[in-house]
């Protein structure tokens, strides 16, 4: 009985470990894809490729309501600020 219980615990911990490792891999992909030098080069390249039309020069990304900002996670809030800045 205890051996079976121990085996179940081990399998649960292995599943948790796999999930954590997958999360870490995703974070690493995001960090590598958004490094500062890559962002500035990419932004310059995109600005040259897609010029802003004369009648659209004042368009901006919408800002979130204060109620929504208070309800969302900090990482989501930071990501939204980065999108606004573009």
N, CA, C and O atoms as CSV, one atom per row, in Angstrom:
chain,resi,resn,atom,element,x,y,z
A,1,UNK,N,N,0.819,-1.195,0.000
A,1,UNK,CA,C,0.000,0.000,0.000
A,1,UNK,C,C,0.860,1.256,0.000
A,1,UNK,O,O,0.582,2.180,-0.764
A,2,UNK,N,N,1.886,1.319,0.824
A,2,UNK,CA,C,2.721,2.513,0.879
A,2,UNK,C,C,3.568,2.674,-0.377
A,2,UNK,O,O,3.843,3.796,-0.804
A,3,UNK,N,N,3.984,1.557,-0.969
A,3,UNK,CA,C,4.766,1.648,-2.196
A,3,UNK,C,C,3.928,2.275,-3.309
A,3,UNK,O,O,4.421,3.103,-4.075
A,4,UNK,N,N,2.686,1.885,-3.390
A,4,UNK,CA,C,1.794,2.446,-4.401
A,4,UNK,C,C,1.578,3.940,-4.164
A,4,UNK,O,O,1.565,4.731,-5.107
A,5,UNK,N,N,1.412,4.310,-2.924
A,5,UNK,CA,C,1.221,5.712,-2.572
A,5,UNK,C,C,2.474,6.520,-2.936
A,5,UNK,O,O,2.377,7.626,-3.469
A,6,UNK,N,N,3.625,5.963,-2.646
A,6,UNK,CA,C,4.876,6.637,-2.992
A,6,UNK,C,C,5.026,6.785,-4.503
A,6,UNK,O,O,5.462,7.828,-4.988
A,7,UNK,N,N,4.668,5.749,-5.236
A,7,UNK,CA,C,4.735,5.815,-6.695
A,7,UNK,C,C,3.805,6.899,-7.241
A,7,UNK,O,O,4.153,7.604,-8.187
A,8,UNK,N,N,2.638,7.024,-6.648
A,8,UNK,CA,C,1.695,8.063,-7.066
A,8,UNK,C,C,2.266,9.457,-6.795
A,8,UNK,O,O,2.144,10.359,-7.623
A,9,UNK,N,N,2.885,9.619,-5.638
A,9,UNK,CA,C,3.502,10.908,-5.305
A,9,UNK,C,C,4.617,11.240,-6.288
A,9,UNK,O,O,4.731,12.372,-6.756
A,10,UNK,N,N,5.428,10.251,-6.590
A,10,UNK,CA,C,6.529,10.470,-7.522
A,10,UNK,C,C,5.995,10.875,-8.896
A,10,UNK,O,O,6.520,11.796,-9.523
A,11,UNK,N,N,4.974,10.199,-9.352
A,11,UNK,CA,C,4.423,10.540,-10.670
A,11,UNK,C,C,3.799,11.938,-10.668
A,11,UNK,O,O,3.896,12.661,-11.660
A,12,UNK,N,N,3.159,12.320,-9.558
A,12,UNK,CA,C,2.607,13.683,-9.456
A,12,UNK,C,C,3.719,14.727,-9.500
A,12,UNK,O,O,3.589,15.739,-10.189
A,13,UNK,N,N,4.801,14.494,-8.777
A,13,UNK,CA,C,5.918,15.438,-8.766
A,13,UNK,C,C,6.578,15.533,-10.139
A,13,UNK,O,O,7.006,16.609,-10.557
A,14,UNK,N,N,6.657,14.405,-10.834
A,14,UNK,CA,C,7.228,14.432,-12.186
A,14,UNK,C,C,6.359,15.257,-13.124
A,14,UNK,O,O,6.875,16.014,-13.947
A,15,UNK,N,N,5.039,15.114,-13.004
A,15,UNK,CA,C,4.134,15.924,-13.831
A,15,UNK,C,C,4.296,17.410,-13.521
A,15,UNK,O,O,4.347,18.240,-14.428
A,16,UNK,N,N,4.376,17.735,-12.233
A,16,UNK,CA,C,4.572,19.132,-11.849
A,16,UNK,C,C,5.894,19.668,-12.382
A,16,UNK,O,O,5.970,20.800,-12.860
A,17,UNK,N,N,6.923,18.851,-12.294
A,17,UNK,CA,C,8.235,19.252,-12.786
A,17,UNK,C,C,8.199,19.501,-14.286
A,17,UNK,O,O,8.776,20.477,-14.767
A,18,UNK,N,N,7.526,18.626,-15.030
A,18,UNK,CA,C,7.405,18.814,-16.473
A,18,UNK,C,C,6.672,20.106,-16.807
A,18,UNK,O,O,7.062,20.821,-17.729
A,19,UNK,N,N,5.605,20.412,-16.057
A,19,UNK,CA,C,4.869,21.654,-16.281
A,19,UNK,C,C,5.753,22.864,-16.006
A,19,UNK,O,O,5.755,23.824,-16.778
A,20,UNK,N,N,6.498,22.820,-14.918
A,20,UNK,CA,C,7.388,23.930,-14.591
A,20,UNK,C,C,8.476,24.109,-15.645
A,20,UNK,O,O,8.810,25.237,-16.006
A,21,UNK,N,N,9.025,23.012,-16.135
A,21,UNK,CA,C,10.046,23.091,-17.168
A,21,UNK,C,C,9.473,23.680,-18.455
A,21,UNK,O,O,10.146,24.460,-19.128
A,22,UNK,N,N,8.261,23.322,-18.798
A,22,UNK,CA,C,7.618,23.868,-19.995
A,22,UNK,C,C,7.378,25.369,-19.841
A,22,UNK,O,O,7.589,26.131,-20.785
A,23,UNK,N,N,6.941,25.793,-18.660
A,23,UNK,CA,C,6.764,27.228,-18.408
A,23,UNK,C,C,8.086,27.967,-18.553
A,23,UNK,O,O,8.131,29.051,-19.135
A,24,UNK,N,N,9.163,27.388,-18.028
A,24,UNK,CA,C,10.473,28.018,-18.115
A,24,UNK,C,C,10.919,28.126,-19.570
A,24,UNK,O,O,11.488,29.142,-19.970
A,25,UNK,N,N,10.665,27.081,-20.369
A,25,UNK,CA,C,11.017,27.138,-21.794
A,25,UNK,C,C,10.253,28.246,-22.489
A,25,UNK,O,O,10.820,28.956,-23.321
A,26,UNK,N,N,8.971,28.412,-22.165
A,26,UNK,CA,C,8.173,29.481,-22.775
A,26,UNK,C,C,8.712,30.845,-22.378
A,26,UNK,O,O,8.801,31.745,-23.213
A,27,UNK,N,N,9.070,31.002,-21.117
A,27,UNK,CA,C,9.628,32.285,-20.666
A,27,UNK,C,C,10.928,32.598,-21.397
A,27,UNK,O,O,11.164,33.736,-21.803
A,28,UNK,N,N,11.764,31.587,-21.560
A,28,UNK,CA,C,13.027,31.803,-22.261
A,28,UNK,C,C,12.784,32.224,-23.702
A,28,UNK,O,O,13.484,33.097,-24.216
A,29,UNK,N,N,11.811,31.620,-24.357
A,29,UNK,CA,C,11.491,32.012,-25.730
A,29,UNK,C,C,11.061,33.466,-25.792
A,29,UNK,O,O,11.456,34.193,-26.704
A,30,UNK,N,N,10.251,33.899,-24.826
A,30,UNK,CA,C,9.783,35.276,-24.808
A,30,UNK,C,C,10.942,36.224,-24.566
A,30,UNK,O,O,11.035,37.256,-25.231
A,31,UNK,N,N,11.821,35.906,-23.640
A,31,UNK,CA,C,12.962,36.771,-23.326
A,31,UNK,C,C,13.878,36.904,-24.535
A,31,UNK,O,O,14.323,38.004,-24.863
A,32,UNK,N,N,14.157,35.788,-25.197
A,32,UNK,CA,C,15.042,35.846,-26.350
A,32,UNK,C,C,14.407,36.603,-27.510
A,32,UNK,O,O,15.110,37.282,-28.259
A,33,UNK,N,N,13.103,36.500,-27.668
A,33,UNK,CA,C,12.457,37.153,-28.797
A,33,UNK,C,C,12.239,38.640,-28.565
A,33,UNK,O,O,11.944,39.369,-29.512
A,34,UNK,N,N,12.378,39.112,-27.320
A,34,UNK,CA,C,12.133,40.524,-27.040
A,34,UNK,C,C,13.359,41.217,-26.455
A,34,UNK,O,O,13.219,42.093,-25.602
A,35,UNK,N,N,14.541,40.848,-26.891
A,35,UNK,CA,C,15.725,41.540,-26.390
A,35,UNK,C,C,15.751,42.950,-26.957
A,35,UNK,O,O,15.178,43.193,-28.019
A,36,UNK,N,N,16.403,43.885,-26.275
A,36,UNK,CA,C,16.372,45.304,-26.626
A,36,UNK,C,C,16.920,45.585,-28.018
A,36,UNK,O,O,16.292,46.312,-28.787
A,37,UNK,N,N,18.064,45.033,-28.354
A,37,UNK,CA,C,18.662,45.321,-29.659
A,37,UNK,C,C,17.796,44.784,-30.788
A,37,UNK,O,O,17.657,45.426,-31.829
A,38,UNK,N,N,17.216,43.615,-30.587
A,38,UNK,CA,C,16.338,43.043,-31.601
A,38,UNK,C,C,15.089,43.894,-31.774
A,38,UNK,O,O,14.606,44.069,-32.892
A,39,UNK,N,N,14.569,44.417,-30.687
A,39,UNK,CA,C,13.357,45.221,-30.758
A,39,UNK,C,C,13.599,46.489,-31.554
A,39,UNK,O,O,12.794,46.841,-32.416
A,40,UNK,N,N,14.697,47.180,-31.279
A,40,UNK,CA,C,14.941,48.435,-31.981
A,40,UNK,C,C,15.184,48.185,-33.467
A,40,UNK,O,O,14.700,48.940,-34.309
A,41,UNK,N,N,15.933,47.127,-33.795
A,41,UNK,CA,C,16.163,46.807,-35.203
A,41,UNK,C,C,14.859,46.437,-35.889
A,41,UNK,O,O,14.591,46.877,-37.007
A,42,UNK,N,N,14.063,45.639,-35.228
A,42,UNK,CA,C,12.793,45.212,-35.801
A,42,UNK,C,C,11.854,46.393,-35.981
A,42,UNK,O,O,11.172,46.500,-37.000
A,43,UNK,N,N,11.816,47.265,-35.009
A,43,UNK,CA,C,10.935,48.430,-35.086
A,43,UNK,C,C,11.346,49.335,-36.243
A,43,UNK,O,O,10.494,49.794,-37.004
A,44,UNK,N,N,12.634,49.593,-36.379
A,44,UNK,CA,C,13.113,50.428,-37.482
A,44,UNK,C,C,12.783,49.791,-38.829
A,44,UNK,O,O,12.347,50.468,-39.761
A,45,UNK,N,N,12.994,48.505,-38.914
A,45,UNK,CA,C,12.714,47.781,-40.155
A,45,UNK,C,C,11.227,47.868,-40.513
A,45,UNK,O,O,10.872,48.113,-41.666
A,46,UNK,N,N,10.366,47.665,-39.515
A,46,UNK,CA,C,8.931,47.737,-39.758
A,46,UNK,C,C,8.476,49.153,-40.097
A,46,UNK,O,O,7.599,49.334,-40.942
A,47,UNK,N,N,9.059,50.150,-39.452
A,47,UNK,CA,C,8.685,51.536,-39.740
A,47,UNK,C,C,9.055,51.918,-41.176
A,47,UNK,O,O,8.328,52.672,-41.823
A,48,UNK,N,N,10.177,51.402,-41.675
A,48,UNK,CA,C,10.565,51.669,-43.060
A,48,UNK,C,C,9.652,50.926,-44.027
A,48,UNK,O,O,9.263,51.460,-45.066
A,49,UNK,N,N,9.317,49.698,-43.675
A,49,UNK,CA,C,8.512,48.866,-44.563
A,49,UNK,C,C,7.060,49.345,-44.631
A,49,UNK,O,O,6.462,49.378,-45.707
A,50,UNK,N,N,6.496,49.717,-43.472
A,50,UNK,CA,C,5.100,50.145,-43.421
A,50,UNK,C,C,5.040,51.601,-42.969
A,50,UNK,O,O,4.985,51.885,-41.772
A,51,UNK,N,N,5.050,52.503,-43.916
A,51,UNK,CA,C,5.005,53.928,-43.578
A,51,UNK,C,C,3.605,54.303,-43.112
A,51,UNK,O,O,2.615,53.702,-43.528
A,52,UNK,N,N,3.540,55.301,-42.246
A,52,UNK,CA,C,2.266,55.763,-41.709
A,52,UNK,C,C,1.651,56.735,-42.708
A,52,UNK,O,O,2.316,57.655,-43.182
A,53,UNK,N,N,0.398,56.526,-43.017
A,53,UNK,CA,C,-0.301,57.409,-43.948
A,53,UNK,C,C,-0.502,58.782,-43.325
A,53,UNK,O,O,-0.518,58.920,-42.102
A,54,UNK,N,N,-0.654,59.793,-44.166
A,54,UNK,CA,C,-0.801,61.162,-43.669
A,54,UNK,C,C,-2.022,61.340,-42.775
A,54,UNK,O,O,-1.951,62.027,-41.755
A,55,UNK,N,N,-3.140,60.725,-43.152
A,55,UNK,CA,C,-4.363,60.913,-42.366
A,55,UNK,C,C,-4.412,60.017,-41.119
A,55,UNK,O,O,-5.397,60.058,-40.381
A,56,UNK,N,N,-3.385,59.221,-40.872
A,56,UNK,CA,C,-3.370,58.323,-39.716
A,56,UNK,C,C,-2.253,58.653,-38.723
A,56,UNK,O,O,-1.962,57.847,-37.840
A,57,UNK,N,N,-1.639,59.793,-38.849
A,57,UNK,CA,C,-0.486,60.110,-38.004
A,57,UNK,C,C,-0.844,60.283,-36.531
A,57,UNK,O,O,0.013,60.107,-35.666
A,58,UNK,N,N,-2.088,60.622,-36.234
A,58,UNK,CA,C,-2.484,60.843,-34.839
A,58,UNK,C,C,-3.119,59.629,-34.177
A,58,UNK,O,O,-3.525,59.707,-33.017
A,59,UNK,N,N,-3.212,58.524,-34.877
A,59,UNK,CA,C,-3.794,57.316,-34.291
A,59,UNK,C,C,-2.892,56.766,-33.201
A,59,UNK,O,O,-1.669,56.745,-33.340
A,60,UNK,N,N,-3.507,56.323,-32.120
A,60,UNK,CA,C,-2.770,55.751,-31.003
A,60,UNK,C,C,-3.504,54.521,-30.485
A,60,UNK,O,O,-4.699,54.343,-30.721
A,61,UNK,N,N,-2.765,53.683,-29.777
A,61,UNK,CA,C,-3.390,52.514,-29.151
A,61,UNK,C,C,-4.292,52.982,-28.017
A,61,UNK,O,O,-3.926,53.918,-27.306
A,62,UNK,N,N,-5.451,52.370,-27.821
A,62,UNK,CA,C,-6.335,52.778,-26.730
A,62,UNK,C,C,-5.740,52.412,-25.375
A,62,UNK,O,O,-5.031,51.415,-25.243
A,63,UNK,N,N,-6.035,53.225,-24.382
A,63,UNK,CA,C,-5.568,52.930,-23.023
A,63,UNK,C,C,-6.652,52.143,-22.287
A,63,UNK,O,O,-7.842,52.283,-22.570
A,64,UNK,N,N,-6.221,51.322,-21.348
A,64,UNK,CA,C,-7.170,50.524,-20.578
A,64,UNK,C,C,-7.824,51.353,-19.485
A,64,UNK,O,O,-7.237,52.306,-18.973
A,65,UNK,N,N,-9.046,50.977,-19.138
A,65,UNK,CA,C,-9.750,51.632,-18.037
A,65,UNK,C,C,-9.025,51.334,-16.726
A,65,UNK,O,O,-8.424,50.270,-16.579
A,66,UNK,N,N,-9.079,52.263,-15.779
A,66,UNK,CA,C,-8.426,52.022,-14.481
A,66,UNK,C,C,-8.962,50.785,-13.761
A,66,UNK,O,O,-8.213,50.108,-13.057
A,67,UNK,N,N,-10.246,50.485,-13.930
A,67,UNK,CA,C,-10.824,49.306,-13.282
A,67,UNK,C,C,-10.207,48.029,-13.835
A,67,UNK,O,O,-9.920,47.090,-13.092
A,68,UNK,N,N,-10.007,48.006,-15.147
A,68,UNK,CA,C,-9.416,46.824,-15.770
A,68,UNK,C,C,-7.947,46.713,-15.375
A,68,UNK,O,O,-7.463,45.617,-15.092
A,69,UNK,N,N,-7.241,47.834,-15.355
A,69,UNK,CA,C,-5.833,47.811,-14.952
A,69,UNK,C,C,-5.659,47.245,-13.558
A,69,UNK,O,O,-4.700,46.520,-13.295
A,70,UNK,N,N,-6.577,47.569,-12.662
A,70,UNK,CA,C,-6.484,47.069,-11.285
A,70,UNK,C,C,-6.763,45.576,-11.213
A,70,UNK,O,O,-6.282,44.904,-10.300
A,71,UNK,N,N,-7.530,45.047,-12.156
A,71,UNK,CA,C,-7.938,43.651,-12.092
A,71,UNK,C,C,-6.967,42.689,-12.774
A,71,UNK,O,O,-6.987,41.493,-12.485
A,72,UNK,N,N,-6.118,43.189,-13.672
A,72,UNK,CA,C,-5.250,42.279,-14.418
A,72,UNK,C,C,-3.897,42.120,-13.731
A,72,UNK,O,O,-3.514,42.929,-12.885
A,73,UNK,N,N,-3.192,41.076,-14.107
A,73,UNK,CA,C,-1.885,40.786,-13.511
A,73,UNK,C,C,-0.853,41.812,-13.981
A,73,UNK,O,O,-1.022,42.459,-15.015
A,74,UNK,N,N,0.206,41.944,-13.209
A,74,UNK,CA,C,1.245,42.928,-13.520
A,74,UNK,C,C,1.938,42.626,-14.852
A,74,UNK,O,O,2.268,43.546,-15.601
A,75,UNK,N,N,2.156,41.360,-15.143
A,75,UNK,CA,C,2.811,41.008,-16.405
A,75,UNK,C,C,1.946,41.415,-17.596
A,75,UNK,O,O,2.461,41.896,-18.605
A,76,UNK,N,N,0.642,41.222,-17.478
A,76,UNK,CA,C,-0.272,41.629,-18.542
A,76,UNK,C,C,-0.285,43.143,-18.683
A,76,UNK,O,O,-0.325,43.675,-19.793
A,77,UNK,N,N,-0.252,43.823,-17.559
A,77,UNK,CA,C,-0.231,45.289,-17.564
A,77,UNK,C,C,1.027,45.809,-18.263
A,77,UNK,O,O,0.957,46.741,-19.064
A,78,UNK,N,N,2.176,45.201,-17.956
A,78,UNK,CA,C,3.425,45.620,-18.585
A,78,UNK,C,C,3.420,45.345,-20.080
A,78,UNK,O,O,3.903,46.158,-20.867
A,79,UNK,N,N,2.874,44.201,-20.471
A,79,UNK,CA,C,2.806,43.859,-21.887
A,79,UNK,C,C,1.915,44.870,-22.628
A,79,UNK,O,O,2.234,45.274,-23.746
A,80,UNK,N,N,0.802,45.275,-22.003
A,80,UNK,CA,C,-0.086,46.237,-22.622
A,80,UNK,C,C,0.599,47.594,-22.777
A,80,UNK,O,O,0.418,48.270,-23.789
A,81,UNK,N,N,1.384,47.991,-21.777
A,81,UNK,CA,C,2.125,49.251,-21.871
A,81,UNK,C,C,3.134,49.227,-23.019
A,81,UNK,O,O,3.328,50.230,-23.706
A,82,UNK,N,N,3.769,48.080,-23.216
A,82,UNK,CA,C,4.719,47.955,-24.327
A,82,UNK,C,C,4.013,48.071,-25.672
A,82,UNK,O,O,4.532,48.688,-26.601
A,83,UNK,N,N,2.831,47.476,-25.770
A,83,UNK,CA,C,2.069,47.589,-27.012
A,83,UNK,C,C,1.620,49.020,-27.239
A,83,UNK,O,O,1.637,49.501,-28.372
A,84,UNK,N,N,1.221,49.705,-26.180
A,84,UNK,CA,C,0.829,51.109,-26.288
A,84,UNK,C,C,1.985,51.964,-26.782
A,84,UNK,O,O,1.779,52.900,-27.555
A,85,UNK,N,N,3.191,51.653,-26.345
A,85,UNK,CA,C,4.356,52.472,-26.694
A,85,UNK,C,C,4.718,52.361,-28.169
A,85,UNK,O,O,5.325,53.276,-28.726
A,86,UNK,N,N,4.358,51.268,-28.797
A,86,UNK,CA,C,4.678,51.089,-30.217
A,86,UNK,C,C,3.804,51.998,-30.998
A,86,UNK,O,O,3.886,52.030,-32.226
